[in-house]
Amino acid sequence: MKFFDDVYIGRDNYITRRIETMENVCIDITRLTRCTLELINSEEPYVIDSDTPGYDDVFDWTTYGAQGLLGFRLGLVQDLPIGHRTFRLVLYSDDFPSGLDDLQPVYFRICSLSNG
């Protein structure tokens, strides 16, 4: 079942999502070094990368990472495409330096403050 979290561009809403593999296994994400969100089914590539200046506060794997929860502050990303969006999450650490992407997709409903 798809569950879309609401993201309001320009707001500081904090969303936590349990990070699970495609086999529904929760993983400890406390040792992550980088995260990316890649928009799926987009005509042009769209990636949010924790290593990009200005996006380092978008992802939070330290607060609840031991419980397998990743925090998102996507309202900080001003150019998010509006609408119901599906993203591929890719995680990086010393254990998977090339990126782990065998994860459940994450779903967001992106809204601007003017279209609520």
C-alpha positions as CSV (number, residue, x, y, z in Angstrom):
1,M,0.0,0.0,0.0
2,K,1.3,3.4,-0.9
3,F,1.3,6.0,1.8
4,F,2.1,9.6,0.8
5,D,3.5,12.0,3.3
6,D,2.7,15.7,2.8
7,V,5.6,18.0,2.1
8,Y,5.0,21.8,2.1
9,I,7.7,23.7,0.3
10,G,9.0,26.5,2.5
11,R,7.9,24.8,5.8
12,D,10.1,23.0,8.3
13,N,7.9,19.9,8.6
14,Y,9.9,16.9,9.7
15,I,8.8,13.5,8.3
16,T,10.2,10.2,9.6
17,R,10.0,7.0,7.5
18,R,11.0,3.5,8.4
19,I,13.7,2.3,6.0
20,E,13.2,-1.2,4.8
21,T,14.6,-3.4,2.1
22,M,12.4,-4.8,-0.6
23,E,12.0,-7.9,1.6
24,N,10.5,-5.7,4.4
25,V,13.6,-5.9,6.6
26,C,14.3,-2.8,8.7
27,I,17.9,-1.7,8.7
28,D,20.1,0.3,11.1
29,I,21.0,3.5,9.4
30,T,23.1,5.1,12.1
31,R,26.4,4.7,10.1
32,L,25.3,6.4,6.9
33,T,27.6,8.9,5.2
34,R,25.3,10.0,2.4
35,C,21.7,9.8,1.2
36,T,20.0,10.5,-2.1
37,L,16.4,10.6,-3.3
38,E,15.9,10.0,-7.0
39,L,12.6,10.9,-8.6
40,I,11.1,7.9,-10.3
41,N,9.3,8.2,-13.7
42,S,10.6,11.7,-14.3
43,E,11.3,13.0,-17.8
44,E,14.4,14.7,-16.6
45,P,16.6,13.3,-13.8
46,Y,15.9,14.9,-10.4
47,V,18.1,14.0,-7.4
48,I,18.3,15.4,-3.9
49,D,21.8,14.5,-2.5
50,S,22.9,15.1,1.1
51,D,26.4,15.9,-0.2
52,T,25.0,18.9,-2.1
53,P,25.6,22.2,-0.4
54,G,22.3,23.4,1.1
55,Y,20.9,19.9,1.3
56,D,22.9,18.7,4.3
57,D,19.9,19.4,6.6
58,V,17.3,17.6,4.4
59,F,18.2,14.1,5.7
60,D,18.6,13.1,9.4
61,W,19.8,9.6,10.1
62,T,21.3,10.3,13.5
63,T,18.2,11.2,15.6
64,Y,16.2,7.9,15.1
65,G,18.6,5.9,12.9
66,A,19.0,3.1,15.3
67,Q,15.3,2.4,15.0
68,G,15.6,2.4,11.2
69,L,13.9,5.8,10.9
70,L,15.2,8.4,8.5
71,G,14.1,11.9,9.0
72,F,13.3,14.2,6.0
73,R,13.1,18.0,5.9
74,L,12.0,18.2,2.3
75,G,10.3,21.5,2.7
76,L,13.8,23.0,2.6
77,V,14.1,22.0,-1.1
78,Q,12.6,24.9,-3.0
79,D,12.5,23.3,-6.4
80,L,10.6,20.1,-5.6
81,P,8.1,19.2,-8.4
82,I,4.6,19.6,-7.2
83,G,2.3,16.6,-7.0
84,H,2.3,13.0,-5.8
85,R,5.8,11.8,-6.3
86,T,7.7,8.5,-5.9
87,F,11.4,8.5,-5.0
88,R,14.1,5.8,-5.0
89,L,16.1,6.1,-1.8
90,V,19.9,5.3,-2.1
91,L,21.9,5.0,1.1
92,Y,25.7,5.1,1.4
93,S,28.0,4.0,4.2
94,D,31.3,2.2,4.7
95,D,29.3,-1.0,4.3
96,F,27.9,0.0,0.9
97,P,30.1,2.7,-0.5
98,S,28.6,2.4,-4.0
99,G,25.1,2.8,-2.6
100,L,22.3,0.5,-1.4
101,D,19.2,0.9,-3.4
102,D,17.3,-2.3,-2.8
103,L,14.9,-0.4,-0.6
104,Q,11.2,0.3,-0.5
105,P,10.4,3.4,-2.5
106,V,9.2,6.5,-0.5
107,Y,6.1,8.5,-1.5
108,F,5.5,12.2,-1.0
109,R,2.7,14.6,-1.9
110,I,4.5,17.9,-2.6
111,C,2.6,21.1,-2.1
112,S,3.5,24.7,-2.4
113,L,2.2,27.1,0.2
114,S,-0.1,28.6,-2.4
115,N,-1.7,25.4,-3.5
116,G,-2.0,23.6,-0.1
